[in-house]
Structures are given as structure tokens and as C-alpha cells.
Amino acid sequence: MNPLNSLNFSGGPGALPESVLLQVRESVISVPGVGLSILGISHRSDWFAAAVGECEANIRRLLGLSEAYHVLFLQGGATQQFSMVPASLLRGKSSPADYLHTGYWSGKSLPDARREGPVRVVWSGEAEGFRRLPGDDELSFSPDAPYLHYISNETVEGLQFHRVPGLDGVPRVCDMSSDFLSAPCEAERFSLIYAHAQKNLGPAGVTVVIVRDELLSGAPGDLPGFLDYRNHVEAHSVFNTPPVFAIYVVLLVTRWLIDEIGGVANMARINRSKADLMYGLLDGSDGFYRGKAAAGDRSTMNVSFNLPRAELEGRFLAQALAAGFSGLAGHRSAGGVRASIYNAATLAAVEKLADFMEHFRLRHA
């Protein structure tokens, strides 16, 4: 199968735009205007410094960020941020940080936070199987919390916040790994946003962190160098040897969002069309495809569902893979089926998947 035409619906690494893949293919041999492979360009070169600067500027433009924020390109994925955030913002504090426990990945963030200081779980959906998000009337945030941490889109369960929770006087920290740059997000209502790249931004290996400058002033002075955001700010994301290739691909994706898509508002309209198609198919299947998430909390990025029987799910996944649809198996913690329709999953690809699903239903219902 031509890799440029494969139908990647994986939860991550996700699909990349075809125009980006074509540029990457060329740059692995020789970056235009440089004469070197992207795999061999020095992270200390003027070219790479310019690439980091442009990538930062593009993200600022896409989100409408002011100069009050730093844009960093780090490593370690969201998992490192689970530790780095509380080490910087919670260590030594007496008041607990507020956390929302809305799915698998927000649950993963809790143990590392508790190692650094007190944590209060404001709401947990675990008892209900993480099938919905809390309403505002179920949330009681503390005005004294050092910060509120939540995940905007739970990839495993297919849940997404379509509003910004929290108190405006308390710093919001948000893991946007799986819906970053998929739609406008009122970025300046957040004090820290992080997103690893392998959903909407690029390949695995780089994590975008957006942090308000004033948030860092109270960070402890004894943090390990690599875990101190201030060192990365001062070094312009080159505190250590950064993932040059991954950052370059993120740069290409931001150019694609600006030049070909026309910004995140247009991206949101495309994503909404894809999600409406998928959920319309689920809702119109007479119970053959059974969505997991409450209708009002459904994700535009990850469509999680089950079929009537485990045996039928296995047959569905096998036939889908044979037909060229990759990555549809649900997360190992949840099973079932999950179609991840990130930014670069085209509407045409989603239409092909929907057509396959409808034909499968007609054969097996």
C-alpha cells in the first residue's frame, strides 16, 4: 500500500498531511536551500534557530498568543509534563492543586502530582466508567489552589470538553495533546498548555509547551536543570540536543494549517464535519455501533464505540485492516473500536471508513 494513501485512524502516531509527507520525503535526502539531510542538520545551526523561531511564530499566530507567553519545544511527551508541572507549581505548597479525573490519561497524571504536594480530585468519572464529563453544577473549585489541571480531550474514552472549566483567578494547566490546534481554544485563559506532537502536530519526539511568563516566577530554585522550564526559555528550546527532525515536521504542519487550511477556525469546521459523519453513522445504526461517550461530551478527535459482541468486533477490526484502515483497535485499557480523526485525517478518508462501516453493518446486523 502506498503510505501516502494509507488510512491511518490510530490514536497516535496519527496521520500527517500528504503535502507534509512529500516535503519530509524530500528533506530526508536534502532540505531545500540547505543541501543537507534533515537528519544531519546541527541543532546549533542558524538554519535550525530560524526554524524554531518560525515554528514558534506560527503557533502564536494560530492561537493569537501575546508576548506574555513562551512557546517551548521539549521532549518526554505528556508523561514528562505530568511530573514537570507539579514539580514547578506544587512543590512546597500547602494548598492542594485541583485535578479533574475524566479518563485514563488524567488518571495517569495523578500519582506524579501527589509525589510533589497535596492534590484534590474535584471530580472523578471512574465510578461511571468515564462515559461523561462533569457539568458545571458538579464542580466546586478552590480559589486557593496553586493550579487546576485537566485534559481537554480524553483519547481513550472519546470525551472532550467543549467549554473551559475552572476559576479565572486560578492558573489553568491543560493537557491538549490530542486536540491542540484542532479548533480555537481561548489560549490566553490558560497559564500552561502542553501537547505532545503525535496526534495533530507531527511525529513522536517533541512536546509543545505554552507557558505564561509570570507562572514561572515562583518555581523552586532546586529543580533539576532539564525539568526547569526557565532553562528551556533561556535556551530557546535548545537546552540540550533537541529532536530536530520532529520539530521540523511540526514547522511544516503549522505552515499547512496556515497556508492550506486557513487557520484553526477552518480546521474546526472540517473536524466538525468528520465527527458529524461518524456520530451520525453510530446513531443511525439501530444499536449495531454503540458509542461510549455521552452525546454532549463526544470528542471531535476520537470516536470510541463497541459492536454487539466481542467476536464481531474482532471480525470488524480484521476486515477493516485488510481493507486498508489502520489503527482502529481501541486502547488496551478499554478495548472496543476507536477511530481517531485528527486534523490530517481527511474528510475523504472518513467517508471511506463510514462506507466500510455501513456495508459491514448491513452484512452482519
NULO-279184 format. One record per residue (C-alpha): residue number from 0; residue in three letters; chain; x, y, z. Coordinates in Angstrom, 3 decimals, decimal comma, always signed. Example, Ala and Ser with C-alpha at 12.3 -4.5 7.8 and 13.67 -1.06 7.14 Angstrom:
<rs>
(0 ala A (+12,300 -4,500 +7,800)) (1 ser A (+13,670 -1,060 +7,140)) 
</rs>
This chain:
<rs>
(0 met A (+0,000 +0,000 +0,000)) (1 asn A (+1,272 +3,481 -0,824)) (2 pro A (+1,996 +5,041 +2,592)) (3 leu A (+0,749 +8,393 +1,375)) (4 asn A (-2,663 +6,855 +0,735)) (5 ser A (-2,975 +4,591 +3,783)) (6 leu A (-5,932 +5,328 +6,009)) (7 asn A (-4,445 +5,977 +9,441)) (8 phe A (-7,048 +6,167 +12,225)) (9 ser A (-4,621 +5,361 +15,034)) (10 gly A (-4,809 +7,092 +18,390)) (11 gly A (-1,175 +8,027 +17,825)) (12 pro A (+1,031 +8,494 +15,994)) (13 gly A (-1,695 +9,867 +13,814)) (14 ala A (-1,887 +10,758 +10,155)) (15 leu A (+0,193 +13,557 +8,691)) (16 pro A (-0,955 +15,784 +5,808)) (17 glu A (+0,084 +14,351 +2,450)) (18 ser A (+1,745 +17,618 +1,399)) (19 val A (+3,837 +17,493 +4,588)) (20 leu A (+4,838 +13,880 +3,957)) (21 leu A (+6,023 +14,796 +0,477)) (22 gln A (+8,171 +17,620 +1,851)) (23 val A (+9,556 +15,342 +4,560)) (24 arg A (+10,451 +12,711 +1,964)) (25 glu A (+12,455 +15,309 +0,044)) (26 ser A (+14,078 +16,728 +3,181)) (27 val A (+15,307 +13,351 +4,402)) (28 ile A (+17,598 +13,490 +1,372)) (29 ser A (+18,201 +17,240 +1,308)) (30 val A (+16,401 +20,185 +2,884)) (31 pro A (+15,658 +22,733 +0,134)) (32 gly A (+18,183 +25,540 +0,230)) (33 val A (+20,407 +23,763 +2,758)) (34 gly A (+21,912 +20,818 +0,911)) (35 leu A (+21,893 +18,532 +3,949)) (36 ser A (+19,515 +15,842 +5,137)) (37 ile A (+17,196 +16,989 +7,901)) (38 leu A (+18,570 +14,032 +9,854)) (39 gly A (+22,034 +15,558 +9,864)) (40 ile A (+21,472 +19,285 +10,393)) (41 ser A (+23,024 +20,660 +13,573)) (42 his A (+20,735 +21,879 +16,328)) (43 arg A (+23,238 +24,713 +16,792)) (44 ser A (+22,968 +25,912 +13,203)) (45 asp A (+21,497 +29,252 +12,167)) (46 trp A (+19,050 +27,340 +9,956)) (47 phe A (+17,612 +25,429 +12,911)) (48 ala A (+17,399 +28,556 +15,067)) (49 ala A (+15,356 +30,154 +12,287)) (50 ala A (+13,156 +27,051 +12,026)) (51 val A (+12,416 +27,127 +15,768)) (52 gly A (+11,650 +30,843 +15,550)) (53 glu A (+9,253 +30,386 +12,652)) (54 cys A (+7,525 +27,434 +14,304)) (55 glu A (+7,032 +29,454 +17,475)) (56 ala A (+5,700 +32,415 +15,485)) (57 asn A (+3,278 +30,170 +13,591)) (58 ile A (+1,867 +28,714 +16,805)) (59 arg A (+1,485 +32,210 +18,242)) (60 arg A (-0,369 +33,264 +15,107)) (61 leu A (-2,650 +30,231 +15,079)) (62 leu A (-3,606 +30,706 +18,741)) (63 gly A (-3,487 +34,503 +18,920)) (64 leu A (-0,886 +34,400 +21,711)) (65 ser A (+0,594 +37,542 +23,200)) (66 glu A (+4,214 +38,052 +24,198)) (67 ala A (+3,236 +37,173 +27,772)) (68 tyr A (+3,702 +33,516 +26,783)) (69 his A (+6,704 +31,392 +25,932)) (70 val A (+6,433 +28,641 +23,297)) (71 leu A (+8,771 +25,736 +24,012)) (72 phe A (+9,650 +22,537 +22,164)) (73 leu A (+10,525 +19,882 +24,726)) (74 gln A (+10,778 +16,108 +24,965)) (75 gly A (+9,256 +13,413 +27,140)) (76 gly A (+5,668 +13,700 +25,942)) (77 ala A (+2,719 +14,404 +28,214)) (78 thr A (+4,144 +11,866 +30,657)) (79 gln A (+7,073 +14,136 +31,478)) (80 gln A (+4,692 +17,062 +31,920)) (81 phe A (+2,757 +15,023 +34,495)) (82 ser A (+5,905 +15,401 +36,651)) (83 met A (+7,287 +18,708 +35,417)) (84 val A (+4,115 +20,691 +36,102)) (85 pro A (+3,723 +19,786 +39,801)) (86 ala A (+7,476 +19,985 +40,409)) (87 ser A (+7,351 +23,601 +39,258)) (88 leu A (+3,956 +24,658 +40,592)) (89 leu A (+3,043 +22,424 +43,551)) (90 arg A (+6,264 +21,566 +45,395)) (91 gly A (+6,309 +23,206 +48,808)) (92 lys A (+2,700 +24,383 +48,632)) (93 ser A (+0,225 +23,753 +51,468)) (94 ser A (-2,958 +24,222 +49,438)) (95 pro A (-3,827 +21,295 +47,156)) (96 ala A (-3,868 +21,566 +43,388)) (97 asp A (-7,231 +20,832 +41,784)) (98 tyr A (-7,337 +17,929 +39,329)) (99 leu A (-10,163 +16,582 +37,176)) (100 his A (-10,145 +12,793 +36,725)) (101 thr A (-12,042 +12,312 +33,497)) (102 gly A (-10,368 +9,291 +31,893)) (103 tyr A (-7,341 +7,063 +31,518)) (104 trp A (-4,760 +9,765 +30,864)) (105 ser A (-5,902 +12,205 +33,540)) (106 gly A (-5,668 +9,267 +35,940)) (107 lys A (-2,055 +8,807 +34,853)) (108 ser A (-1,274 +12,395 +35,858)) (109 leu A (-2,330 +11,978 +39,489)) (110 pro A (+0,445 +9,813 +41,034)) (111 asp A (+3,242 +12,098 +39,854)) (112 ala A (+1,414 +15,173 +41,154)) (113 arg A (+0,937 +13,546 +44,564)) (114 arg A (+4,678 +12,982 +44,826)) (115 glu A (+5,190 +16,761 +44,816)) (116 gly A (+2,383 +18,003 +47,050)) (117 pro A (-1,279 +17,826 +48,029)) (118 val A (-3,839 +17,069 +45,329)) (119 arg A (-7,614 +17,377 +45,456)) (120 val A (-9,628 +15,448 +42,880)) (121 val A (-12,507 +17,823 +42,258)) (122 trp A (-14,467 +15,262 +40,239)) (123 ser A (-13,904 +11,724 +39,009)) (124 gly A (-15,837 +9,805 +36,386)) (125 glu A (-14,230 +6,488 +37,273)) (126 ala A (-17,280 +5,049 +39,076)) (127 glu A (-19,350 +5,600 +35,919)) (128 gly A (-16,763 +4,122 +33,599)) (129 phe A (-15,671 +7,517 +32,246)) (130 arg A (-18,678 +7,849 +29,972)) (131 arg A (-19,295 +11,542 +30,554)) (132 leu A (-17,739 +14,782 +31,754)) (133 pro A (-18,946 +16,794 +34,750)) (134 gly A (-21,463 +19,584 +34,490)) (135 asp A (-20,644 +22,966 +35,991)) (136 asp A (-23,033 +22,260 +38,874)) (137 glu A (-20,880 +19,258 +39,869)) (138 leu A (-17,662 +21,234 +40,147)) (139 ser A (-16,511 +23,220 +43,157)) (140 phe A (-13,060 +24,676 +42,526)) (141 ser A (-10,832 +26,167 +45,222)) (142 pro A (-9,763 +29,800 +44,772)) (143 asp A (-6,628 +28,952 +46,777)) (144 ala A (-5,448 +26,101 +44,540)) (145 pro A (-1,959 +26,605 +43,061)) (146 tyr A (-3,465 +25,496 +39,759)) (147 leu A (-6,215 +23,463 +38,100)) (148 his A (-5,107 +20,581 +35,886)) (149 tyr A (-7,331 +18,844 +33,362)) (150 ile A (-7,195 +17,112 +29,996)) (151 ser A (-9,231 +18,755 +27,272)) (152 asn A (-9,694 +15,569 +25,218)) (153 glu A (-9,535 +12,054 +26,625)) (154 thr A (-8,331 +9,927 +23,714)) (155 val A (-9,210 +6,537 +25,198)) (156 glu A (-12,816 +7,254 +26,110)) (157 gly A (-13,573 +9,765 +23,371)) (158 leu A (-14,567 +12,593 +25,744)) (159 gln A (-13,874 +16,261 +25,088)) (160 phe A (-14,525 +19,460 +26,985)) (161 his A (-16,414 +21,906 +24,787)) (162 arg A (-16,012 +24,651 +27,373)) (163 val A (-13,221 +25,949 +29,622)) (164 pro A (-13,767 +24,873 +33,248)) (165 gly A (-12,206 +26,497 +36,291)) (166 leu A (-11,934 +29,829 +38,061)) (167 asp A (-10,325 +32,656 +36,145)) (168 gly A (-8,219 +33,613 +39,165)) (169 val A (-6,585 +30,185 +39,388)) (170 pro A (-3,919 +29,158 +36,830)) (171 arg A (-5,294 +26,625 +34,373)) (172 val A (-2,936 +23,868 +33,240)) (173 cys A (-4,275 +21,793 +30,368)) (174 asp A (-3,068 +18,719 +28,547)) (175 met A (-4,238 +19,398 +24,987)) (176 ser A (-2,187 +16,617 +23,430)) (177 ser A (-4,973 +15,215 +21,294)) (178 asp A (-6,929 +18,329 +20,286)) (179 phe A (-4,268 +21,049 +20,134)) (180 leu A (-4,738 +23,296 +17,069)) (181 ser A (-7,876 +21,365 +16,085)) (182 ala A (-10,065 +24,386 +16,890)) (183 pro A (-9,785 +27,813 +18,541)) (184 cys A (-9,196 +27,356 +22,286)) (185 glu A (-9,134 +30,755 +24,091)) (186 ala A (-5,457 +30,128 +24,770)) (187 glu A (-4,918 +33,162 +26,976)) (188 arg A (-7,336 +31,802 +29,565)) (189 phe A (-4,669 +29,188 +30,317)) (190 ser A (-1,416 +29,589 +32,200)) (191 leu A (+0,201 +26,447 +30,790)) (192 ile A (-0,748 +24,239 +27,860)) (193 tyr A (+1,137 +21,163 +26,768)) (194 ala A (+0,671 +18,859 +23,794)) (195 his A (+2,835 +16,057 +22,508)) (196 ala A (+3,062 +16,078 +18,757)) (197 gln A (+1,969 +12,671 +17,550)) (198 lys A (-1,740 +13,462 +17,268)) (199 asn A (-2,210 +16,713 +15,351)) (200 leu A (+1,263 +18,214 +15,084)) (201 gly A (+3,888 +15,810 +13,815)) (202 pro A (+5,767 +12,636 +14,713)) (203 ala A (+6,541 +11,405 +18,205)) (204 gly A (+9,522 +13,015 +19,925)) (205 val A (+8,560 +16,627 +20,581)) (206 thr A (+6,129 +18,243 +23,016)) (207 val A (+4,874 +21,795 +22,621)) (208 val A (+4,594 +23,709 +25,899)) (209 ile A (+2,977 +27,136 +26,097)) (210 val A (+3,580 +28,830 +29,440)) (211 arg A (+2,742 +32,265 +30,765)) (212 asp A (+5,881 +34,042 +31,884)) (213 glu A (+4,567 +35,099 +35,284)) (214 leu A (+3,745 +31,493 +36,181)) (215 leu A (+7,442 +30,618 +36,359)) (216 ser A (+8,480 +33,284 +38,849)) (217 gly A (+7,611 +31,164 +41,884)) (218 ala A (+9,102 +27,869 +40,706)) (219 pro A (+11,579 +26,213 +43,103)) (220 gly A (+15,238 +27,035 +42,632)) (221 asp A (+16,489 +23,486 +43,136)) (222 leu A (+14,823 +21,763 +40,178)) (223 pro A (+16,997 +19,508 +38,007)) (224 gly A (+18,164 +21,560 +35,061)) (225 phe A (+16,224 +19,665 +32,429)) (226 leu A (+12,998 +19,901 +34,446)) (227 asp A (+13,128 +23,660 +34,888)) (228 tyr A (+11,047 +25,498 +32,282)) (229 arg A (+13,163 +28,608 +32,810)) (230 asn A (+16,248 +26,903 +31,413)) (231 his A (+14,374 +25,986 +28,234)) (232 val A (+13,054 +29,531 +27,915)) (233 glu A (+16,554 +30,967 +28,236)) (234 ala A (+17,985 +28,463 +25,744)) (235 his A (+15,160 +28,904 +23,206)) (236 ser A (+14,339 +25,178 +23,357)) (237 val A (+17,968 +24,152 +22,796)) (238 phe A (+18,927 +23,483 +26,437)) (239 asn A (+20,003 +20,015 +25,292)) (240 thr A (+20,118 +18,368 +21,866)) (241 pro A (+16,516 +18,753 +20,687)) (242 pro A (+14,636 +16,475 +18,250)) (243 val A (+15,496 +18,445 +15,124)) (244 phe A (+13,557 +16,218 +12,749)) (245 ala A (+10,369 +16,216 +14,839)) (246 ile A (+10,439 +19,995 +15,302)) (247 tyr A (+10,948 +20,458 +11,566)) (248 val A (+7,843 +18,364 +10,838)) (249 val A (+5,859 +20,435 +13,348)) (250 leu A (+7,004 +23,517 +11,448)) (251 leu A (+5,704 +22,015 +8,197)) (252 val A (+2,376 +21,158 +9,839)) (253 thr A (+1,944 +24,708 +11,133)) (254 arg A (+2,622 +26,017 +7,632)) (255 trp A (-0,007 +23,595 +6,316)) (256 leu A (-2,536 +24,841 +8,861)) (257 ile A (-1,898 +28,452 +7,889)) (258 asp A (-1,370 +28,212 +4,128)) (259 glu A (-3,582 +25,285 +3,079)) (260 ile A (-6,261 +25,086 +5,770)) (261 gly A (-6,526 +28,793 +6,530)) (262 gly A (-6,253 +28,643 +10,318)) (263 val A (-7,765 +26,788 +13,247)) (264 ala A (-11,305 +28,096 +12,715)) (265 asn A (-11,363 +26,450 +9,283)) (266 met A (-9,731 +23,350 +10,769)) (267 ala A (-12,534 +23,198 +13,334)) (268 arg A (-15,195 +23,262 +10,608)) (269 ile A (-13,506 +20,379 +8,792)) (270 asn A (-13,155 +18,406 +12,010)) (271 arg A (-16,790 +19,010 +12,900)) (272 ser A (-17,863 +17,644 +9,505)) (273 lys A (-15,828 +14,473 +10,047)) (274 ala A (-17,173 +13,973 +13,561)) (275 asp A (-20,780 +14,602 +12,498)) (276 leu A (-20,427 +11,953 +9,808)) (277 met A (-19,085 +9,378 +12,257)) (278 tyr A (-21,552 +10,038 +15,047)) (279 gly A (-24,434 +10,203 +12,597)) (280 leu A (-23,480 +6,739 +11,425)) (281 leu A (-23,323 +5,437 +15,002)) (282 asp A (-26,651 +6,982 +15,962)) (283 gly A (-28,321 +5,683 +12,819)) (284 ser A (-27,115 +2,084 +13,161)) (285 asp A (-30,031 +0,813 +15,322)) (286 gly A (-27,629 -0,079 +18,106)) (287 phe A (-25,175 -2,025 +15,959)) (288 tyr A (-22,467 +0,567 +16,650)) (289 arg A (-22,664 +1,666 +20,272)) (290 gly A (-20,923 +4,901 +21,177)) (291 lys A (-19,283 +5,093 +24,599)) (292 ala A (-19,382 +8,823 +25,344)) (293 ala A (-22,398 +10,868 +26,410)) (294 ala A (-23,705 +12,779 +23,409)) (295 gly A (-22,906 +16,233 +24,803)) (296 asp A (-19,321 +15,282 +25,648)) (297 arg A (-18,347 +13,483 +22,452)) (298 ser A (-14,884 +14,110 +21,105)) (299 thr A (-14,320 +15,504 +17,630)) (300 met A (-10,954 +13,721 +17,643)) (301 asn A (-11,594 +10,178 +18,940)) (302 val A (-14,772 +8,232 +18,193)) (303 ser A (-14,915 +5,274 +20,588)) (304 phe A (-17,547 +2,584 +20,191)) (305 asn A (-18,418 -1,085 +20,564)) (306 leu A (-20,177 -3,678 +18,457)) (307 pro A (-22,767 -6,085 +19,904)) (308 arg A (-20,295 -8,906 +20,561)) (309 ala A (-16,544 -9,224 +21,104)) (310 glu A (-16,339 -11,789 +18,308)) (311 leu A (-17,960 -9,312 +15,931)) (312 glu A (-15,547 -6,581 +17,000)) (313 gly A (-12,648 -8,885 +16,181)) (314 arg A (-14,094 -9,617 +12,758)) (315 phe A (-14,693 -5,897 +12,165)) (316 leu A (-11,109 -4,980 +13,044)) (317 ala A (-9,641 -7,763 +10,903)) (318 gln A (-11,711 -6,846 +7,856)) (319 ala A (-11,036 -3,133 +8,339)) (320 leu A (-7,295 -3,746 +8,432)) (321 ala A (-7,497 -5,894 +5,301)) (322 ala A (-9,380 -3,053 +3,601)) (323 gly A (-6,570 -0,603 +4,426)) (324 phe A (-7,915 +1,054 +7,577)) (325 ser A (-5,123 +1,171 +10,155)) (326 gly A (-5,222 +1,729 +13,913)) (327 leu A (-8,903 +1,157 +14,692)) (328 ala A (-8,435 -1,104 +17,716)) (329 gly A (-9,394 +0,576 +20,980)) (330 his A (-6,825 +1,362 +23,648)) (331 arg A (-5,506 -1,645 +25,543)) (332 ser A (-7,204 -0,418 +28,728)) (333 ala A (-10,650 -0,167 +27,167)) (334 gly A (-10,868 -2,459 +24,140)) (335 gly A (-13,578 -1,927 +21,569)) (336 val A (-13,057 +0,222 +18,496)) (337 arg A (-11,693 +3,744 +18,228)) (338 ala A (-11,474 +5,892 +15,115)) (339 ser A (-9,110 +8,803 +15,691)) (340 ile A (-9,917 +11,533 +13,207)) (341 tyr A (-7,192 +14,047 +13,926)) (342 asn A (-6,525 +17,119 +11,791)) (343 ala A (-4,751 +15,300 +8,968)) (344 ala A (-7,380 +12,563 +8,635)) (345 thr A (-9,177 +13,866 +5,576)) (346 leu A (-12,923 +14,025 +5,130)) (347 ala A (-12,496 +11,691 +2,150)) (348 ala A (-10,759 +9,128 +4,381)) (349 val A (-13,545 +9,365 +6,966)) (350 glu A (-16,153 +8,939 +4,215)) (351 lys A (-14,385 +5,746 +3,118)) (352 leu A (-14,413 +4,453 +6,692)) (353 ala A (-18,090 +5,301 +7,101)) (354 asp A (-18,887 +3,486 +3,870)) (355 phe A (-16,977 +0,412 +5,047)) (356 met A (-18,792 +0,508 +8,395)) (357 glu A (-22,210 +0,752 +6,778)) (358 his A (-21,524 -2,173 +4,471)) (359 phe A (-20,215 -4,205 +7,408)) (360 arg A (-23,380 -3,440 +9,369)) (361 leu A (-25,639 -4,471 +6,515)) (362 arg A (-23,817 -7,787 +6,213)) (363 his A (-23,783 -8,599 +9,928)) (364 ala A (-26,705 -6,857 +11,613)) 
</rs>
